[in-house]
Amino acid sequence: MTPSPRERVSRACEHCRSRKIKCNGEQPCNACSRNPQRCAYRTGSIRNRKSRQSKEQPRAPAPLLPAPQSPAPLRGDYSNIRLIDDPAHYKRQYELRAGIGVSNPESGNFQFYGPSSGCAFLQRIYQRIQKCPSRESLLTCRTGPIPDGLQKWGIERFMFTADADGDLRRSRLAAEAFLPQCLGDMFIEAYFRIVHAQMPVLVYSDILDSWNQMWETPIRGRPVKNQEILFMVLALGARVIRLKKSEQENRADEWAEYFSSRVSEGSIFMQEPSVKGVHLMLLKAMYSLQLMRQNDAYLYLGHATRTAMVLGLHRSQVTNGREPSMHRLRHTFWIMYIFERLSSVYMGRPSSLSDNQIDTQYPEDIPSYKDELFHLPAVECTWTRVMAEIAKLADHISVDVYSPASIKSLADTAKVEQTLLDYDAALQATTRCLPEYLHFFDDSVPVGEDWQEIQRLSLGFAYNIVRMLLYRPALVLTTFFTSTSEAQRIAAGCLRLQECIDNSTTAARNLISLAHDVYFQRFPDIRYDGALASYMVSAIMTLLYDVLNLGTEPDKARETFALVEQGIRCLDDIEHTGYTVGKVLSMDLMKVAKQAVLAADPVVDTNQVLVDSFPWLENWAPDNTINTPSTVPTPPIFPQNAAFPMLGTLAGDVAMLSGSGVNCQWLSNGLDPRSIPGCLY
């Protein structure tokens, strides 16, 4: 019998091209039938593709984001804006790239936070609220160990890990405890449901085997496999678990502290380098992010990076291969890369990685495991690849925008705008080939699976945080002058300040809108994950900083505070933020918002518009505003007992809500009087 002629297919989808497998050319094709959203074809025919590319210039895709389009290259007459040899201008540029130092008065330890860090930005907000001299510099030597703004808001308690800073993990936990097996099962499932989507480096069956071994008859000489990793999974699961209103829910955080304390940092740092050690460091870093202790996460991620480079995970010579174990090595490296780079730029510190020495390939999509639960984030790797590209840009921004080495001369300031435009274009390019479930910029996308919604949210957060930081120096620069127009005329050179400010605040608005949509509609269970709260605080603070410059624009102020209110609602809904709930953190931001309104230009009409639109601002009084800087920072009021409840990034229940009006503030915002922390009495 004559065989039928082979049917020729004229096209193949991008997924089949990348995997070099046969494609039947349909929509969706056979290989993409289970995931139709990834089945995408190139436009145009094969025959005329080459000729068209030679005749036509590539056409830029339409922007996908709700943010305003990047400004076009400068055109027109800018003769009145020119760079001059002005030492004051160079000093202002250097001031924009200044960080802050913080010392622990009890231990003498010192930490530095760069200009892109949230701590440095909070210090600038404090200076603006106090109406300090417009040219006051962060470079000014200070007599106290802690900058006044950070001390006023209690931020230093999240910078040091000694017992003196109120860390309860080493002082109040029992040496041994009994965890019911059913509750442990729930902790493990919660970890893989919430955390695993953001850090897909573990295998559910391996963790379950270790957990089941804990309940078997002990055998001499047979230790529990991966016990330390199991304990960190239990700790993180206890942090993000959703339980019914019961005593067990109140005890979940204590279980988290208990299991985390069982994993000693000393043994991690001193053990032989291994992939298990890298995984353990990543888990410890994620736990620190849940507590909003960014400095701890930076240190853990730095050690994980060093260990990975000792193992050679950054080299394709070590990680190349089609075996599942090689895929896991590549995935582990790039997950570590993503978290380390984003942590570095958010702390304003250098990264431990150099892109010039990395040739490990991105993890590719691989076939699904039929019998493995929670495996999809580890085999669908688009999120990892796009996040890695954003992390690369974050490091370039940290070096080329925030580093003092980027302005060695006044001529370098002329290159600032082109640098911003180049990086903004590269950032937007990362969104053009995303599968539909990752379209964080489109709220009409159908609700996906749990892990897809988590990855969509975290990708949107990373994108908007990096874009916000890219343009935020322009927002700070305007505060050296009485108005944006004056800043543009005197110091901006060829940089268009207002467009840069709009880009930064738009990114903050997009982040808050995305969070509000996911928290209250698409995936409400994400509120049990506190790792993203720091980024939401940074976005809210960026908007509040812009409020200080609004002057006589009540409509814009109303629009800004509508977004601030949405962000505060999201934080208020977070169940676990550090050692407390998000309600305290949202109260801190409400207090900052009130002070920001008072610190803005004294326009009665604008203030009244805001009070009419947002009732939670109606309790402000002029007497509560800090109008004159004090030579000695006001010390925070500490509780009488040694057990200080840790709070969110602002820790404002100590400083900003202290005094006789504490309980009134708590009650006026609708919070249960029985839930008032003891330190507020």
N, C-alpha and C positions, 0 to 999 in steps of 0.2 A: 504493500500500500504506500503510495507516495505521500510523504509528510506534507502537511499544510505549510505554506510559506510563512516565515516569521513576520509578524506584524511590526512595522517600524513606528516608533513613537518619536514625534518631532520635538518634544519638550520634556523637561523633568523639573520637579519642584526643588526649591532651595534645600529642603531637608534631605532629600535623596541625593542631591549633588554633594552636599557636605559629607554624607556617609558613604558615597560611592556605591549606591545600591540601585537596582533597577526600579524605575518609576513607570507606571502605566499612563501617566499624563492626564488622569482624571482629576476632578475636584470634589472631594479630596481623593488622593491616590490611595493605593492599597496600604502603603507604609504609614500613612497619616490618618487612616480611618478612625483610629481611637482618639486622635487629637487633631481634629480638622482645622483648628485655628493656626497650626504651624505650617499648613500646606499652602505655600505661597509661590507664585511663578514670576519669573522675570517678564517684563513687558517687552513687546516687539518680537519680531521673528529672527531666527538665526541668520537668514540669508542677508538681511540688510542691516544687521546690528553693527558690523564693523564699519561699513560705509557711513552709517549715520553718525557713529562716534567720531569719525574723522572729519565729517562735514559740520557737525553741530557741536556746540559747547554743551557740556552736561548741564541739565536744567535742575536747579535746586528744588528739592521737594517742598511742598507747602508745609509751613510750620504746623505742628500738631498740638502745641501747647496753648493754653489760654493766656500765657504771659505775652506781653507786647513783643513784637518782632524786634530783633536786634537792630539798632540804628545803623543806617547805611554809612559808608565811608564819608568822611567830612567833605562837604562841599560848601561853596559860598564864601562870603567875606568874613574872615575871622581876624582881620588885621588889628582889631582892638583887643584881641586876646592873644598875647604872645608871651613866650617864656623870656624872662629877663634874669640877669645875674643878680638875684635877690637872695641874700643869705637867710632872710626870714622865711621865704618860700621853701627853701631847702630844709630849714629847721622844722617847718610844719609837716613836710613830707616824712621826715624822720620820726616826728612825733606820732604820725599815723601808724607807724610800724613799731611802736613801743609796747612792751608788755608790762607785767607787774610781778613783783616778788612777794612771797608770803613766808613768814617764819612762824614756827611753833614755839611760843614763849616758854613752854614747859620742857620741851626736849631739845630745842635749838635747831631742829630740822628746818630746811629751807626748800622751797619749791618755786619754780618760775613758770608763768603762764604767758604765752605769746599773744600778739595782737589779735589773732583770729579766735582766741578762746572766749568762752562765755564769761569767765571771771573778769578779764580785762574790759569787756564790753559793759558788764554790770557796774564796774567802777566808774566808767564814763557816764553811765546813766545817773549814778549817784551825784557826780559832780554837776551834771546839768540840773538835776532836781534842786540841789543846793544853791544853784545860780552862782557857782564859783566863777572866778575870772575866766573869760572866754578862752584865754591862751594858757591856762594852767596845764602843765604837762605831766604825763605819767612818768616822765624821766626825773622829776623832782625827787630829791632824797627826802625820805620821811623818817621821823623819829621813832614811830611805833613799828612793831614787827608785822602788823597786819594793816593793809590799806583801809582807810576809814570806812569806805562804802561796804567792803566785804565784812568788816567787823560789825557795822551797823545792822547788816542783814544776816549775820551769823553764817556766812559762807565757809569760813575757815574750818568749820566742823566736818566738812566733807573733803578736806584736803589732806588730813593726816590720819593714820591708821593706828596710832598708839592707843593704849587703853584710856589714856587721859582725855581722849576726844569723845568719850561717851560710847565707844563701841561695846555693845553688850555681849558680843558673841563669845568672848573668852572668859567672862567673869560670872555669868549667871546661868550657864548651861550645865546640866547634869553630865557626868562622865559617861553614863550608859543610859539608854532609854529603849523602850519597847514600842515598835511601830506595828500596828495591825497590818497583816498582809494585804487585806482588801484596800486599805488606805494607801499602802505603798503602790499597789497596782494603779490606783487612780493618779498618784503623783507621776508615775512613769508615763502613763497615757497623756496626762496634761503636758508633760515636757515635749513629747513627740508631736502633739497637736499644735502647740503654740511656738515653742522655741526651735524645734527641729527645722521648721520651714525657713528660718533665718540663718541657721547654722547646721546644714545637713551633712554632718561628718560622722555620725554614729549610725549603727544598725540596730533596729528595734529588737530583733531576735537575739542579738548578742547581749543586750542589756537585760532582756527578759531571762535569759539563761543564767546570768549572774545573780539576778534577784531570786530566781527559784532555787539556786544553789544555797542561798542564805537560809532556806527552810528545810534543807536536807540534813540527814544525820551527818555530823562533822566527822571527817576522816583525817587522821593524823598525817601531817605533811602535805595536805591538799588545801591550800588557801583559796579563798573566794576569788574567782577570776574577775579582774578589772574592778576591784572593790572600790577604789577611789573614784573612778569614773562613775560607778553606780551611785555613790553617795552624792556626787555633784548633780547627777540627773534627778535624784530624789529632792535635793535642795531646790533646784530650779523648778521642778514640777510643783513643789509646795508653794513656790512664789506665784505661779501663774494659774493654779488650779481654781476651778469654780465649784464651790460647795454650797449647799443650802445653808440658810441662816441657822447656824448651830454653834455649839462650843468648839467643834472640830474646825470650823472655818477660822475662828479666832486663834486657834492653836496652829494653823498652817504655817504662819510666819515663824513661829518658834521651832517647828520641825525644820524649816529651811535653814535657820541659823544653826541648829544642832548638826545637821548633816554637813553643812559647809565647814563648820569648825572641826569636824572629824578628818578633813583633808588638810593636812599640815603643809604650810608653804615651804618649810625647810626641806622636807623630803622631795618636794617637787623640784626645787632649785638644785639639789645635790645629786639627784638620780642620774643615771646614764641617759644620754639623749635617745629619745624614741618617739615614734609616731603617737604612742599612747600619751607621752608627756606633752606633746603639742595639743592633743585633744583635751587633756586635763587643763592646760593653760587657757584654752579657748573657753572652756566651761567656767573657769574661775573669772575670766574677764566678763562673760555674759552675766554671771551672778553679780559682779560689781556694778554693771550697768543697771541691773534691776534695782540696786540700792542707790543709784544715781551717784556713784563714787567713780567719776571719770578718771581720776588719777590712778586708782587701783587698776582699772581696766587697761590704761596705757602701759603700766608696768608689766602686767601679765602678758599683754600682747607683745611687748618688746622681747620678753624672755621666750615666748613661743616662736617669734621670728628668728631669734638666734638659734634656737634648737632646730628649727626647720632647715636653716642654712647649714648647720653642722651635718644634718642628714642628707643634704644635697637636694632637697625638694624643689629648689629654685632652678635646677638644671634638668633639661630634657634627657640627658644621659641617664638619669636616675628614674625619671617618671614616665618615660615613653613606654608604650605597650598597650595592647588591647585587652589585657586581663582585667577583671573587675578590681583587683587589688591596685593596679596602676591607675585606674580611673579614680579610686578613692584617694590615692596620694595626690593626684592633680587637684581634685576637688578640695581636699584639706588645705593645700597650699594657697589656693586662690581665695578660699573663705577667710583664712588667716590674713592674707594680703588685704582684703576688703576692710576688715575690722581694724587692722593696724593703721592703714592709711587714713581712714575716716576719723579714728581716735586721735591721730597725730594732728590733723588740721583743726579738729575741734578743740584740742588742748593748746594749739599754737606752738607745737614742738616739732622737731625734726622726726622724720620717719627712719626706721632702722633698715629700710630696703632701698636698693638702687635698681631702677628699671634696666640699666645697662648691663646688669649681671644676671638677668632673669630670662631664660628661654624656655621654661616649662610652658607647654601648650595649655590653652583653656580646656576645661572638661567638656567633652562633647555629649550630646544626648545619646543615651544608650537604651536598649530595649527594657521594658518594665519587667520587674520580678513578679511572677504570678502569685507566689505564696508569701510574700513579704509585705507586712503592713507598714504604712508611713514611708514608703520607698520613693514616691513620686518626686519630692524635692531633690532627691539625690540622683535621679536619672534625667529629669527635665532641667537642664542647666542654663537656660537662657538668662534667668535672673542672675546667676553667678557671673556670667560673661559681661552683662551690661553693668552690673555693680562694680566689677573690676575696672571697666573703662572709666566709670565715674570716679573711682578711687584714684586712678592715675591722674585724672584732671585735678582732683583735690590736692594732690601733692604738688603739681605744677603751680597751682594758685598759691599755695602756702609759700613756695619759693619765690615766684615771680611777682606776686602782688603784696605779700605781707613781710617778706624778709628785708631787713635794712640793706642787704647786699644788692638788692634790685635797683637801688637809686644811688649808685656810686658817684654820680654827677647829675647836674641839672638837665643834661641832655637825655638822661634816662627817663625823666618824667614825661618827655614828649612821646614816649613809646607806650605810655600807660593805657591809653584808650584802645590802641590797636591790639594790645595784649588782652584786654578785657573782651573785645569783640571776637578775637580768635578763640579764646577759651569758651565763650558763650556759644559760638557756632559749633564747636566740638561737643559741648555738653548737649545741645539740642539734637545733634546728629545721633546720639546714643538712643534716642526714642523712636527712630524712624523704621526700625525693623522688629519691633516688639510684637509678640503674640498678643492677641486681644485681651487676655486675662491680666496682662501687665500694663494696660493703658490707664495709668493713674490719672491722666489729664482728662479723661472722659468719664463723667459720672453716669452716663447712660449704658455703660458696658454691663452685660448681665452678671449677676452675682455668681462667682465661681465657687470652687471648693474652698475649704478652710485655708489650706496652705497657699492657694492662689491669691486669696484676699490678703493674707499676711505678707506675701512677697510683693504684691501690688502696693500695699501701704508703705513697706520699708523702702522700696525703690523710689516711690514718690517723695518720701522724707529725705532720702539721700540726695536726690536730684535738687530739690528745692533748697536744702540747707547749703549745698555747694554753690548754687546760683546766688543765694542770699549773701553768702560770705564773699563771693566774687565782687559784688558791687557795694558792699557795706562801707568800705573806707570813704566813699564819696559822701555817705550820710554823716559820718563822723567829721569829715572836713568842714562841712557847712557850719558846724557848731563853734568853729573858731571865729565866726563872723556874725553880724547881726541878721543876715538874710542870705538865702541861696544866691540871689543875684549879685550881692557883694562878693561872696566867695567865688562865683564864676568870673567876676571882673578882675579880682585881684590875684587869686591864687590858682585858679583851675587850669590855666594854660589852654590847651586845646581839648581838655576833657569837658564833656557836657554833663554837668553835675546832676541836673534835674532828671535827665533820662536814666542815669545810673541809680539815682535814688529810687525812681519809680520801678526799675528792674529789681532792686533789692527788696523793696516793700511788697512788690507783686509776688515774688517768690515766697515771702512770709505769708501772704494772704492765701496763696495756693496751698501751702502746707497745712494751714489751719482748716481751710475748707475741705481738703482731702480727709484730714483726721476726723472732722465733724461728721462727714458723710459715712465713713467706715464705722466710727464708734457708735453712732445712733441708728444706722440703717443696714449697712451691708454685713458687718461682722461685729456685733456688740461684745463678744467674748474677748476681743483684743484689749479691752480695758483692764484685764487682769495682768497684762504685760506692761511693766513700768519702764522697760529699757528705752522706749522712745520719748519718754516724758521730757528729758533734758532738751531735745531738739524742739519740742513744742514751746517750752519756756523761752528758748532763744528766739523763735519766731515772734512770740508775743512781745518780747522785749524790743525787738527791732521795730515793731509797729508803734510801741509806746515811745521809743526814742524819736520816731518821726513826728509824734504828736507834739513834742516839745518845740518843733519848728513850724507848726501849722499856722500859728498866728490867728488871723481873722478869717479862717476858712471853716465855718461850722459844718458845711455839708461833708467835706472831706473828713473832718473830725468824727462826725456821726458814722460815716462809712467805716472808718478805722476801728472805732470802738465796737461796732457790730461784729467785726472779725475777732477783736480781743475777747468779746463776750463769748463767742463760739469756742475759742481756745480755752477760756476759763471753764466752760461747761465740760469740755473734754477732760481737762485735768481734774475737775471735780468728780468725774465719773470713774477715774482710775482707782482701782481697789487697793493696789499696793504701790506706794511710792516711798522708797527707802524703808524706814521703820514705821511708817504711818500710812494713812490713806491720802488720796489726792485732794480731799476737801481742804486740808490745811494748806497745801501748796496753792490751790486756787484762791484761798483767802489771802495769801501773801501777794499774789499778783493783783488782786482787787485793790489792795492797799497801795501798791506801786502805781496802779492806774489812777487812783485818786490823787496821789501826789504829783503824777505827771500832768494832770489837768491843772492843778494849782500852780505848778512850776512853769507852765506855758505862759505866753503873753497874757496879761490880765485883761482879757476881753470878756466882759460880763455876758454878752449875748452868746458867745461860743460856749461858755460854761453852762449857761442856762439851757441851751439846746441839748447838751450832753446829759444834763440832769433830767430833763423831760423825757429823753429817749431811753435812758438807762437808769432805772430807779436805784440800782445798787450804788450809784455815785452820789445819792442825795444826802448821805451822812457826812460829806466832807465839810470841813470848817477851816477858814483861813488860819486860825490859830495853830492848826496841826501841821502846817507846812513848814519845812525847814528852809528858811529864807537866807540865813547867814551861816557861813561855815564856822565850825567851832575848832578851836586850836587842839582840843583834846576830844577824840571820838567818844561818843556816848557808849559806855559799855553795855553789853546785853545783860538782861536780867536772867539769872540762872535759877533753876529750882533748888530747893534746900537739899534734897537727896541727891545721891551721885548718879542715879539712873536717869540720864537725860534722853528723852525719846528723840531718835533721829528723824529728820524731816526730809523734804525734797531739796532741790537745788538751792532754793532761797532760804530755807530754814527760818522763815519769817515769823513763826509763832513766838520766837524769843525776842526778836528785836522790833519788828514792825507792828506786832499786835500786843506789845507789852504795855502795861499801865492800867489805869482804872477802867478804860473803855473796852477792855478785852472781851469780857463776857457779852457786852452789848453788841460788839461787832459780830461775835459768833452767832448770837441769837437773831440779829437783824438780817442775817443772810440765810435764815431758815434751817440752821443746823440744830440737831438734837442737843439740849443742854447736858444730857448725860454722857455725851461723847466728847466733851471738852477735855483736852489733855490736861493732866495735872499741873504741868508747867505754866499754864495760862491762868491759874487761880492766883 
